[in-house]
Amino acid sequence: MVSTTRPQRVRDRTRAALMSAAIDVLSDNAAASMGEIATAAGVARSTLNRYFPDRAALTEGIEAFVEAEYEEAVRDARTAEGSGLAAYLRIVDEMIERLDTLGWWMRAAADDDFDDLDCEADRGIIAVIERGHQDGTVDTQFTPSFMVGATWSLLTAAYYDVRHGKRSRAETRDLCRRGLTKLAASPTAEVATERPGKRRRNDPADG
């Protein structure tokens, strides 16, 4: 029996490449044509049309793609492990890794309703903040909904710094993580100061 796994993976990669190119092009020029997006993706216009027959389908596809990336970031953060603060900072790291994609939402961050936190990923962040409140690692003066909004606000600043070349990508990402660490951490919590992936052993933030 011939496996269909490889062709499906190729289609998935092509779709992801189209989404990434569309986000990049439309972030600079919201009026860019389908042809310009196809050129940026390195494919023929007909290829783009096979996946997205019109602009509405493309926009819908982008929204679904970005939401999936957000949810993947929270899942990949291993939120059940360690303290609430450690889990939250892993979510931040995963979101920073997806900064270019999540930037699609960040462009309109000022218009987002952070009181309507009903998607799976939002609930994941809220859960780790609540756990951090309970285990004493996250500052209790900040509500979970405030922390979700603050997270997106600082990530938005990081996105525009990178997008407009104000700082290097590495420097901007480090500043963003440092700011969110200072904001979230309880005054009594100890957190590592190393870059992501360089935490010292037996870091108290990991509980």
MODELLER restraints for C-alpha pairs under 7 A, 6 or more apart:
rsr = mdl.restraints
at = mdl.atoms
rsr.add(forms.Gaussian(group=physical.xy_distance, feature=features.Distance(at['CA:17:A'], at['CA:41:A']), mean=6.54, stdev=0.5))
rsr.add(forms.Gaussian(group=physical.xy_distance, feature=features.Distance(at['CA:18:A'], at['CA:41:A']), mean=5.71, stdev=0.5))
rsr.add(forms.Gaussian(group=physical.xy_distance, feature=features.Distance(at['CA:19:A'], at['CA:62:A']), mean=5.94, stdev=0.5))
rsr.add(forms.Gaussian(group=physical.xy_distance, feature=features.Distance(at['CA:20:A'], at['CA:101:A']), mean=6.78, stdev=0.5))
rsr.add(forms.Gaussian(group=physical.xy_distance, feature=features.Distance(at['CA:21:A'], at['CA:37:A']), mean=6.37, stdev=0.5))
rsr.add(forms.Gaussian(group=physical.xy_distance, feature=features.Distance(at['CA:21:A'], at['CA:40:A']), mean=5.88, stdev=0.5))
rsr.add(forms.Gaussian(group=physical.xy_distance, feature=features.Distance(at['CA:21:A'], at['CA:41:A']), mean=5.18, stdev=0.5))
rsr.add(forms.Gaussian(group=physical.xy_distance, feature=features.Distance(at['CA:22:A'], at['CA:37:A']), mean=5.48, stdev=0.5))
rsr.add(forms.Gaussian(group=physical.xy_distance, feature=features.Distance(at['CA:23:A'], at['CA:101:A']), mean=6.90, stdev=0.5))
rsr.add(forms.Gaussian(group=physical.xy_distance, feature=features.Distance(at['CA:23:A'], at['CA:104:A']), mean=6.28, stdev=0.5))
rsr.add(forms.Gaussian(group=physical.xy_distance, feature=features.Distance(at['CA:25:A'], at['CA:32:A']), mean=6.97, stdev=0.5))
rsr.add(forms.Gaussian(group=physical.xy_distance, feature=features.Distance(at['CA:25:A'], at['CA:37:A']), mean=6.33, stdev=0.5))
rsr.add(forms.Gaussian(group=physical.xy_distance, feature=features.Distance(at['CA:26:A'], at['CA:32:A']), mean=6.17, stdev=0.5))
rsr.add(forms.Gaussian(group=physical.xy_distance, feature=features.Distance(at['CA:27:A'], at['CA:104:A']), mean=6.85, stdev=0.5))
rsr.add(forms.Gaussian(group=physical.xy_distance, feature=features.Distance(at['CA:35:A'], at['CA:45:A']), mean=5.64, stdev=0.5))
rsr.add(forms.Gaussian(group=physical.xy_distance, feature=features.Distance(at['CA:38:A'], at['CA:44:A']), mean=5.98, stdev=0.5))
rsr.add(forms.Gaussian(group=physical.xy_distance, feature=features.Distance(at['CA:38:A'], at['CA:45:A']), mean=5.36, stdev=0.5))
rsr.add(forms.Gaussian(group=physical.xy_distance, feature=features.Distance(at['CA:38:A'], at['CA:48:A']), mean=6.02, stdev=0.5))
rsr.add(forms.Gaussian(group=physical.xy_distance, feature=features.Distance(at['CA:52:A'], at['CA:58:A']), mean=5.27, stdev=0.5))
rsr.add(forms.Gaussian(group=physical.xy_distance, feature=features.Distance(at['CA:66:A'], at['CA:101:A']), mean=6.23, stdev=0.5))
rsr.add(forms.Gaussian(group=physical.xy_distance, feature=features.Distance(at['CA:66:A'], at['CA:102:A']), mean=5.98, stdev=0.5))
rsr.add(forms.Gaussian(group=physical.xy_distance, feature=features.Distance(at['CA:70:A'], at['CA:121:A']), mean=6.43, stdev=0.5))
rsr.add(forms.Gaussian(group=physical.xy_distance, feature=features.Distance(at['CA:71:A'], at['CA:120:A']), mean=6.65, stdev=0.5))
rsr.add(forms.Gaussian(group=physical.xy_distance, feature=features.Distance(at['CA:71:A'], at['CA:121:A']), mean=4.80, stdev=0.5))
rsr.add(forms.Gaussian(group=physical.xy_distance, feature=features.Distance(at['CA:73:A'], at['CA:91:A']), mean=6.35, stdev=0.5))
rsr.add(forms.Gaussian(group=physical.xy_distance, feature=features.Distance(at['CA:73:A'], at['CA:94:A']), mean=4.99, stdev=0.5))
rsr.add(forms.Gaussian(group=physical.xy_distance, feature=features.Distance(at['CA:73:A'], at['CA:95:A']), mean=5.71, stdev=0.5))
rsr.add(forms.Gaussian(group=physical.xy_distance, feature=features.Distance(at['CA:74:A'], at['CA:91:A']), mean=5.42, stdev=0.5))
rsr.add(forms.Gaussian(group=physical.xy_distance, feature=features.Distance(at['CA:74:A'], at['CA:121:A']), mean=5.90, stdev=0.5))
rsr.add(forms.Gaussian(group=physical.xy_distance, feature=features.Distance(at['CA:74:A'], at['CA:124:A']), mean=6.59, stdev=0.5))
rsr.add(forms.Gaussian(group=physical.xy_distance, feature=features.Distance(at['CA:77:A'], at['CA:87:A']), mean=6.62, stdev=0.5))
rsr.add(forms.Gaussian(group=physical.xy_distance, feature=features.Distance(at['CA:77:A'], at['CA:90:A']), mean=5.02, stdev=0.5))
rsr.add(forms.Gaussian(group=physical.xy_distance, feature=features.Distance(at['CA:77:A'], at['CA:91:A']), mean=5.05, stdev=0.5))
rsr.add(forms.Gaussian(group=physical.xy_distance, feature=features.Distance(at['CA:77:A'], at['CA:94:A']), mean=6.50, stdev=0.5))
rsr.add(forms.Gaussian(group=physical.xy_distance, feature=features.Distance(at['CA:78:A'], at['CA:87:A']), mean=6.87, stdev=0.5))
rsr.add(forms.Gaussian(group=physical.xy_distance, feature=features.Distance(at['CA:79:A'], at['CA:87:A']), mean=4.93, stdev=0.5))
rsr.add(forms.Gaussian(group=physical.xy_distance, feature=features.Distance(at['CA:79:A'], at['CA:128:A']), mean=6.84, stdev=0.5))
rsr.add(forms.Gaussian(group=physical.xy_distance, feature=features.Distance(at['CA:81:A'], at['CA:87:A']), mean=6.65, stdev=0.5))
rsr.add(forms.Gaussian(group=physical.xy_distance, feature=features.Distance(at['CA:82:A'], at['CA:206:A']), mean=4.46, stdev=0.5))
rsr.add(forms.Gaussian(group=physical.xy_distance, feature=features.Distance(at['CA:82:A'], at['CA:207:A']), mean=5.03, stdev=0.5))
rsr.add(forms.Gaussian(group=physical.xy_distance, feature=features.Distance(at['CA:83:A'], at['CA:132:A']), mean=6.30, stdev=0.5))
rsr.add(forms.Gaussian(group=physical.xy_distance, feature=features.Distance(at['CA:83:A'], at['CA:135:A']), mean=6.92, stdev=0.5))
rsr.add(forms.Gaussian(group=physical.xy_distance, feature=features.Distance(at['CA:83:A'], at['CA:137:A']), mean=6.94, stdev=0.5))
rsr.add(forms.Gaussian(group=physical.xy_distance, feature=features.Distance(at['CA:83:A'], at['CA:205:A']), mean=6.15, stdev=0.5))
rsr.add(forms.Gaussian(group=physical.xy_distance, feature=features.Distance(at['CA:83:A'], at['CA:206:A']), mean=5.03, stdev=0.5))
rsr.add(forms.Gaussian(group=physical.xy_distance, feature=features.Distance(at['CA:83:A'], at['CA:207:A']), mean=4.63, stdev=0.5))
rsr.add(forms.Gaussian(group=physical.xy_distance, feature=features.Distance(at['CA:84:A'], at['CA:128:A']), mean=4.72, stdev=0.5))
rsr.add(forms.Gaussian(group=physical.xy_distance, feature=features.Distance(at['CA:84:A'], at['CA:129:A']), mean=5.81, stdev=0.5))
rsr.add(forms.Gaussian(group=physical.xy_distance, feature=features.Distance(at['CA:84:A'], at['CA:131:A']), mean=4.89, stdev=0.5))
rsr.add(forms.Gaussian(group=physical.xy_distance, feature=features.Distance(at['CA:84:A'], at['CA:132:A']), mean=3.73, stdev=0.5))
rsr.add(forms.Gaussian(group=physical.xy_distance, feature=features.Distance(at['CA:84:A'], at['CA:137:A']), mean=6.51, stdev=0.5))
rsr.add(forms.Gaussian(group=physical.xy_distance, feature=features.Distance(at['CA:84:A'], at['CA:138:A']), mean=6.92, stdev=0.5))
rsr.add(forms.Gaussian(group=physical.xy_distance, feature=features.Distance(at['CA:85:A'], at['CA:132:A']), mean=5.45, stdev=0.5))
rsr.add(forms.Gaussian(group=physical.xy_distance, feature=features.Distance(at['CA:85:A'], at['CA:137:A']), mean=5.50, stdev=0.5))
rsr.add(forms.Gaussian(group=physical.xy_distance, feature=features.Distance(at['CA:85:A'], at['CA:138:A']), mean=5.67, stdev=0.5))
rsr.add(forms.Gaussian(group=physical.xy_distance, feature=features.Distance(at['CA:85:A'], at['CA:185:A']), mean=6.67, stdev=0.5))
rsr.add(forms.Gaussian(group=physical.xy_distance, feature=features.Distance(at['CA:85:A'], at['CA:205:A']), mean=6.30, stdev=0.5))
rsr.add(forms.Gaussian(group=physical.xy_distance, feature=features.Distance(at['CA:86:A'], at['CA:205:A']), mean=5.36, stdev=0.5))
rsr.add(forms.Gaussian(group=physical.xy_distance, feature=features.Distance(at['CA:86:A'], at['CA:206:A']), mean=5.16, stdev=0.5))
rsr.add(forms.Gaussian(group=physical.xy_distance, feature=features.Distance(at['CA:87:A'], at['CA:128:A']), mean=6.33, stdev=0.5))
rsr.add(forms.Gaussian(group=physical.xy_distance, feature=features.Distance(at['CA:88:A'], at['CA:125:A']), mean=6.69, stdev=0.5))
rsr.add(forms.Gaussian(group=physical.xy_distance, feature=features.Distance(at['CA:88:A'], at['CA:128:A']), mean=6.03, stdev=0.5))
rsr.add(forms.Gaussian(group=physical.xy_distance, feature=features.Distance(at['CA:88:A'], at['CA:129:A']), mean=6.85, stdev=0.5))
rsr.add(forms.Gaussian(group=physical.xy_distance, feature=features.Distance(at['CA:92:A'], at['CA:177:A']), mean=6.91, stdev=0.5))
rsr.add(forms.Gaussian(group=physical.xy_distance, feature=features.Distance(at['CA:93:A'], at['CA:196:A']), mean=6.96, stdev=0.5))
rsr.add(forms.Gaussian(group=physical.xy_distance, feature=features.Distance(at['CA:96:A'], at['CA:173:A']), mean=6.67, stdev=0.5))
rsr.add(forms.Gaussian(group=physical.xy_distance, feature=features.Distance(at['CA:99:A'], at['CA:159:A']), mean=6.30, stdev=0.5))
rsr.add(forms.Gaussian(group=physical.xy_distance, feature=features.Distance(at['CA:103:A'], at['CA:159:A']), mean=6.35, stdev=0.5))
rsr.add(forms.Gaussian(group=physical.xy_distance, feature=features.Distance(at['CA:106:A'], at['CA:156:A']), mean=5.32, stdev=0.5))
rsr.add(forms.Gaussian(group=physical.xy_distance, feature=features.Distance(at['CA:114:A'], at['CA:145:A']), mean=6.92, stdev=0.5))
rsr.add(forms.Gaussian(group=physical.xy_distance, feature=features.Distance(at['CA:114:A'], at['CA:149:A']), mean=5.88, stdev=0.5))
rsr.add(forms.Gaussian(group=physical.xy_distance, feature=features.Distance(at['CA:115:A'], at['CA:145:A']), mean=6.83, stdev=0.5))
rsr.add(forms.Gaussian(group=physical.xy_distance, feature=features.Distance(at['CA:117:A'], at['CA:123:A']), mean=6.90, stdev=0.5))
rsr.add(forms.Gaussian(group=physical.xy_distance, feature=features.Distance(at['CA:125:A'], at['CA:148:A']), mean=6.92, stdev=0.5))
rsr.add(forms.Gaussian(group=physical.xy_distance, feature=features.Distance(at['CA:126:A'], at['CA:144:A']), mean=5.11, stdev=0.5))
rsr.add(forms.Gaussian(group=physical.xy_distance, feature=features.Distance(at['CA:126:A'], at['CA:145:A']), mean=6.93, stdev=0.5))
rsr.add(forms.Gaussian(group=physical.xy_distance, feature=features.Distance(at['CA:129:A'], at['CA:138:A']), mean=6.61, stdev=0.5))
rsr.add(forms.Gaussian(group=physical.xy_distance, feature=features.Distance(at['CA:129:A'], at['CA:144:A']), mean=5.71, stdev=0.5))
rsr.add(forms.Gaussian(group=physical.xy_distance, feature=features.Distance(at['CA:130:A'], at['CA:144:A']), mean=6.64, stdev=0.5))
rsr.add(forms.Gaussian(group=physical.xy_distance, feature=features.Distance(at['CA:132:A'], at['CA:138:A']), mean=4.58, stdev=0.5))
rsr.add(forms.Gaussian(group=physical.xy_distance, feature=features.Distance(at['CA:133:A'], at['CA:139:A']), mean=6.54, stdev=0.5))
rsr.add(forms.Gaussian(group=physical.xy_distance, feature=features.Distance(at['CA:133:A'], at['CA:140:A']), mean=5.49, stdev=0.5))
rsr.add(forms.Gaussian(group=physical.xy_distance, feature=features.Distance(at['CA:136:A'], at['CA:186:A']), mean=6.57, stdev=0.5))
rsr.add(forms.Gaussian(group=physical.xy_distance, feature=features.Distance(at['CA:137:A'], at['CA:185:A']), mean=5.90, stdev=0.5))
rsr.add(forms.Gaussian(group=physical.xy_distance, feature=features.Distance(at['CA:137:A'], at['CA:186:A']), mean=5.07, stdev=0.5))
rsr.add(forms.Gaussian(group=physical.xy_distance, feature=features.Distance(at['CA:137:A'], at['CA:189:A']), mean=5.10, stdev=0.5))
rsr.add(forms.Gaussian(group=physical.xy_distance, feature=features.Distance(at['CA:137:A'], at['CA:205:A']), mean=6.95, stdev=0.5))
rsr.add(forms.Gaussian(group=physical.xy_distance, feature=features.Distance(at['CA:138:A'], at['CA:184:A']), mean=5.41, stdev=0.5))
rsr.add(forms.Gaussian(group=physical.xy_distance, feature=features.Distance(at['CA:138:A'], at['CA:185:A']), mean=4.68, stdev=0.5))
rsr.add(forms.Gaussian(group=physical.xy_distance, feature=features.Distance(at['CA:138:A'], at['CA:186:A']), mean=4.51, stdev=0.5))
rsr.add(forms.Gaussian(group=physical.xy_distance, feature=features.Distance(at['CA:139:A'], at['CA:184:A']), mean=5.81, stdev=0.5))
rsr.add(forms.Gaussian(group=physical.xy_distance, feature=features.Distance(at['CA:139:A'], at['CA:185:A']), mean=5.52, stdev=0.5))
rsr.add(forms.Gaussian(group=physical.xy_distance, feature=features.Distance(at['CA:139:A'], at['CA:186:A']), mean=3.93, stdev=0.5))
rsr.add(forms.Gaussian(group=physical.xy_distance, feature=features.Distance(at['CA:139:A'], at['CA:187:A']), mean=6.91, stdev=0.5))
rsr.add(forms.Gaussian(group=physical.xy_distance, feature=features.Distance(at['CA:151:A'], at['CA:180:A']), mean=6.85, stdev=0.5))
rsr.add(forms.Gaussian(group=physical.xy_distance, feature=features.Distance(at['CA:154:A'], at['CA:176:A']), mean=6.18, stdev=0.5))
rsr.add(forms.Gaussian(group=physical.xy_distance, feature=features.Distance(at['CA:155:A'], at['CA:176:A']), mean=6.58, stdev=0.5))
rsr.add(forms.Gaussian(group=physical.xy_distance, feature=features.Distance(at['CA:158:A'], at['CA:172:A']), mean=5.74, stdev=0.5))
rsr.add(forms.Gaussian(group=physical.xy_distance, feature=features.Distance(at['CA:158:A'], at['CA:173:A']), mean=6.53, stdev=0.5))
rsr.add(forms.Gaussian(group=physical.xy_distance, feature=features.Distance(at['CA:158:A'], at['CA:176:A']), mean=6.16, stdev=0.5))
rsr.add(forms.Gaussian(group=physical.xy_distance, feature=features.Distance(at['CA:161:A'], at['CA:167:A']), mean=6.14, stdev=0.5))
rsr.add(forms.Gaussian(group=physical.xy_distance, feature=features.Distance(at['CA:161:A'], at['CA:172:A']), mean=6.79, stdev=0.5))
rsr.add(forms.Gaussian(group=physical.xy_distance, feature=features.Distance(at['CA:162:A'], at['CA:168:A']), mean=6.67, stdev=0.5))
rsr.add(forms.Gaussian(group=physical.xy_distance, feature=features.Distance(at['CA:162:A'], at['CA:169:A']), mean=5.56, stdev=0.5))
rsr.add(forms.Gaussian(group=physical.xy_distance, feature=features.Distance(at['CA:162:A'], at['CA:172:A']), mean=6.81, stdev=0.5))
rsr.add(forms.Gaussian(group=physical.xy_distance, feature=features.Distance(at['CA:189:A'], at['CA:205:A']), mean=6.76, stdev=0.5))
rsr.add(forms.Gaussian(group=physical.xy_distance, feature=features.Distance(at['CA:190:A'], at['CA:204:A']), mean=5.86, stdev=0.5))
rsr.add(forms.Gaussian(group=physical.xy_distance, feature=features.Distance(at['CA:190:A'], at['CA:205:A']), mean=5.91, stdev=0.5))
rsr.add(forms.Gaussian(group=physical.xy_distance, feature=features.Distance(at['CA:191:A'], at['CA:203:A']), mean=6.84, stdev=0.5))
rsr.add(forms.Gaussian(group=physical.xy_distance, feature=features.Distance(at['CA:191:A'], at['CA:204:A']), mean=6.64, stdev=0.5))
rsr.add(forms.Gaussian(group=physical.xy_distance, feature=features.Distance(at['CA:191:A'], at['CA:205:A']), mean=5.22, stdev=0.5))
rsr.add(forms.Gaussian(group=physical.xy_distance, feature=features.Distance(at['CA:192:A'], at['CA:199:A']), mean=5.76, stdev=0.5))
rsr.add(forms.Gaussian(group=physical.xy_distance, feature=features.Distance(at['CA:192:A'], at['CA:200:A']), mean=6.62, stdev=0.5))
rsr.add(forms.Gaussian(group=physical.xy_distance, feature=features.Distance(at['CA:192:A'], at['CA:203:A']), mean=6.54, stdev=0.5))
